[in-house]
C-alpha cells in the first residue's frame, strides 16, 4: 500500500477553466468547461452538501461529542468553490463544544482564481463570514500545501495538485472523508486506485466517508483499499449514493509505518501531553512556536535570559526574502512555501500593516539566461514572481536601476522586534527572563533548572539559535555573524552646495521595494535606511565594526548606486548599526522537529554505511518531548513561522502543513543519516 511519490519539477498549476450558468432563480454557478460538469447544484447546492457529506458522515453528532485536544479532521477530494468545506465549518460552529477545533484538508488540481471564487460566493450570503475569510487568504496557483487559519478554531490546508498525488504526500490522518470531485465519467483520472489507497493510509481507525457516486469501479476501489461501503438513498433525483467507513481490522499503525517504509528514522514519536510547554529562546523561532502552541490551548513558558528579540531577531527591519535555486529542489520548495505562508500569517496578525509591509522585493538578476531558466523551471504565476527589465524594475523600485530583476510582489519586510513582542503577548504565554542551566527527564515530562528556580513541564522546544550548541545533541551548527548598517533618511542637504542645486530632502528618491543582490537595502522607515548585511562564518562577536560598515556602504553602492549617490560625502562615522549571530546548518536548511538520540541513530542505522538501500524496521529514537526549531540563518523571518506550525501540528497530532518529503527534509536527524551513508 506504499507508492513512492514523484517530486514535481514545477510549482505552477493551471487555474480552472470556467463558464457561468444562471438558473431560473438567478443563482449563478461556475461550470467547468474542461470537465463538462457543474461544481454544485444550482438549485440547492448547500442542501446537497448537507445531505451527502455532512449527514452521511454523521458530523452533527460526532462534532457535538468531540472533546479531544487534537482537532476533528475532515479530508476532501476536490475543493472547487469550497462549498463542502465551508458547510462543514458552519456545522462545526453549530454543534461543536467551545473547546473543540476543526482541521480541514482538501485537494484541488485546478483552483479557481480569487475573482472567480468571490463571484461564486455571491450566491451564498448565508456563509458570507466563512467565505470572506477564505477569499482574503486565497493562495496563488502554486503546487503544494497552503495553510489558511480561517478563524481561531478552524484551519484549512489546501493541497494544490492531483488528489492522489497530494494525499500520497499527506502527513496526517483523517476522521471523515468527503469523496467529491467531478463525476467519475467526466474525470476518471481522479477516481483511480491510487486515490483510494492514499485515503486508506491517511485514515484513522473508524474514519468514515461519503460520496455522491455509486459507480462500480469506485465501489471496487474503495473495497480493495480497505473501506466498507454500502448504498444509501441519494439526494434529489439521484437514487443512490455511497457511505462507509474504514475497515478497523487493518491496524492504522502498520499502514502509517508503510508510508515511511524506506525512511523509518523519520517516523514521528508518540503523541504526548501538551498541557504545559517550555520554549527556550524568545526570538522569531521561539515566539512563533510559543504563539502556535498557545493558540491551540497549551500553557507556554517562554524562557530567554536576555528577553524578547534580544539576539538575531533584534534588527529594526528584516527582509521577507528567499533565494530559490535555479533548479527546484527540496530546500527551494520549502522556502517558497514558507514565503507564501508567512505573508498570509502576517496579514492575519497585522492586517493594518503597522509593523510589516508586503511592498514587494526586487532580486537583481543580471544573467538573462539564468533568469529565464529559473522562470521556466518553476512556472510560477506573476503573483509570486515575474521578470522585470531595467526600466520596469526601476519604476517598481522608485529609483534608477541598471539591471533587470526578479520581482516578488508578496515579499517585503517586517519589524522583528514588534513581531516577536506581538507573538509573546498571545494569551497563554508567560515570559521568564532567566537562564536555563540544566534539564532532566521525569515520569511526567521534564524538569528545568533555571536561574530563578525550577520548572516542570510536559515538553520542551529549543529555539536557541547559535546557543543551541549547548543543548542539542549531535546537530551540526555554524555560527554566522552579520552586521547591518543604518543611515538617517532622508539624506541631509549639504550646506556647502549651491542653493539652487536639487539637494533638498524633499527631492530624495525613496526606495519603494526591498532590493536584494549580494546585500540588501530596505525602504526607509522611521527616519532610517537599513542595509547590509555582512556574512562572517564562524564568528560570534557582536561588537559593531567600522570595517563592516565600509563593506555595507560599498555593497550599497554596487546594488543601488542611484540611492547610494544621495549619501555622497558620508563616511562610516555617519553609520549606526547592529551585529548579531545566527545559526546555520551545513545544508542551509533549518532544523524543525523532534530531537533525535544521535547515539541510538548511529548504532541502529550503522549498516547504511555499507548499504544505503538497507531496510530497517526500527523507528528512529527521539528524546521524548524535546523539539527543535533552529538553524534558520538569515532567512528566519520567512522560515520560522512555518516551522512553528510544523512543530505545533506534530505535538497536537494534526495534519502537517507541508508534504511528507519536506517534513523529512527539515527533520533534525537528517544529517545523521546523510553522514552514515557517506561513511562519516
C-alpha positions, 0 to 999 in steps of 0.5 A: 500500500506504499507508492513512492511519490514523484517530486514535481519539477514545477510549482505552477498549476493551471487555474480552472477553466470556467463558464457561468450558468444562471438558473431560473432563480438567478443563482449563478454557478461556475461550470467547468468547461474542461470537465463538462460538469457543474461544481454544485447544484444550482438549485440547492447546492448547500442542501446537497452538501448537507445531505451527502457529506455532512449527514452521511458522515454523521458530523452533527453528532460526532462534532457535538461529542468531540472533546479531544485536544487534537482537532476533528479532521475532515479530508476532501477530494476536490475543493472547487468553490469550497462549498463542502468545506465551508458547510462543514465549518458552519456545522462545526460552529453549530454543534461543536463544544467551545473547546473543540477545533476543526482541521480541514484538508482538501485537494484541488488540481485546478483552483479557481482564481480569487475573482472567480471564487468571490463571484461564486460566493455571491450566491451564498450570503448565508456563509458570507463570514466563512467565505470572506475569510477564505477569499482574503487568504486565497493562495496563488496557483502554486503546487503544494500545501497552503495553510489558511487559519480561517478563524481561531478554531478552524484551519484549512490546508489546501493541497494544490495538485492531483488528489492522489498525488497530494494525499500520497504526500499527506502527513496526517490522518483523517476522521471523515472523508468527503469523496467529491470531485467531478463525476467519475465519467467526466474525470476518471483520472481522479477516481483511480486506485491510487486515490483510494489507497492514499485515503486508506493510509491517511485514515484513522481507525473508524474514519468514515466517508461519503460520496455522491457516486455509486459507480462500480469501479469506485465501489471496487476501489474503495473495497480493495483499499480497505473501506466498507461501503454500502448504498444509501438513498441519494439526494434529489433525483439521484437514487443512490449514493455511497457511505462507509467507513474504514475497515478497523481490522487493518491496524492504522499503525502498520499502514502509517509505518508503510508510508515511511517504509524506506525512511523509518528514522523519520517516523514521528514519536508518540503523541504526548501531553501538551498541557504545559510547554517550555520554549527556550529562546524568545526570538522569531523561532521561539515566539512563533512556536510559543504563539502556535502552541498557545493558540491551540490551548497549551500553557507556554513558558517562554524562557530567554535570559536576555528577553524578547528579540534580544539576539538575531531577531533584534534588527529594526527591519528584516527582509521577507526574502528567499533565494530559490535555486535555479533548479527546484529542489527540496530546500527551494520548495520549502522556502517558497512555501514558507514565503507564501505562508508567512505573508498570509500569517502576517496579514492575519496578525497585522492586517493594518500593516503597522509593523510589516509591509508586503511592498514587494522585493526586487532580486537583481538578476543580471544573467538573462539566461539564468533568469529565464531558466529559473522562470521556466523551471518553476512556472510560477504565476506573476503573483509570486514572481515575474521578470522585470527589465531595467526600466520596469524594475526601476519604476517598481523600485522608485529609483534608477536601476541598471539591471533587470530583476526578479520581482516578488510582489508578496515579499517585503519586510517586517519589524522583528522586534514588534513581531516577536513582542506581538507573538509573546503577548498571545494569551497563554504565554508567560515570559521568564527572563532567566537562564536555563542551566540544566534539564532532566527527564521525569515520569511526567515530562521534564524538569528545568533548572533555571536561574530563578528556580525550577520548572516542570513541564510536559515538553520542551522546544529549543529555539536557541539559535547559535546557543543551541550548541549547548543543548542539542545533541549531535546537530551540526551548527555554524555560527554566522555573524552579520552586521547591518548598517543604518543611515538617517533618511532622508539624506541631509542637504549639504550646506556647502552646495549651491542653493539652487542645486536639487539637494533638498530632502524633499527631492530624495528618491525613496526606495519603494521595494526591498532590493536584494543582490549580494546585500540588501537595502530596505525602504526607509522607515522611521527616519532610517535606511537599513542595509547590509548585511555582512556574512562572517562564518564562524564568528560570534562577536557582536561588537559593531565594526567600522570595517563592516560598515565600509563593506555595507556602504560599498555593497550599497553602492554596487546594488543601488548606486542611484540611492547610494549617490544621495549619501555622497560625502558620508563616511562610516562615522555617519553609520549606526548599526547592529551585529548579531549571530545566527545559526546555520546548518551545513545544508542551509536548511533549518532544523524543525522537529523532534530531537533525535538520540544521535547515539541510538541513530548511529548504532541502529542505522550503522549498516547504511554505511555499507548499504544505503538501500538497507531496510530497517524496521526500527523507528528512529529514537527521539528524546521524548518531548524535546523539539527543535526549531533552529538553524534558520540563518538569515532567512528566519523571518520567512522560515520560522513561522512555518516551522512553528506550525510544523512543530505545533501540528506534530505535538497536537497530532494534526495534519502537517502543513507541508508534504511528507518529503519536506517534513523529512527534509527539515527533520533534525536527524537528517544529517545523521543519516546523510553522514552514515551513508557517506561513511562519516 
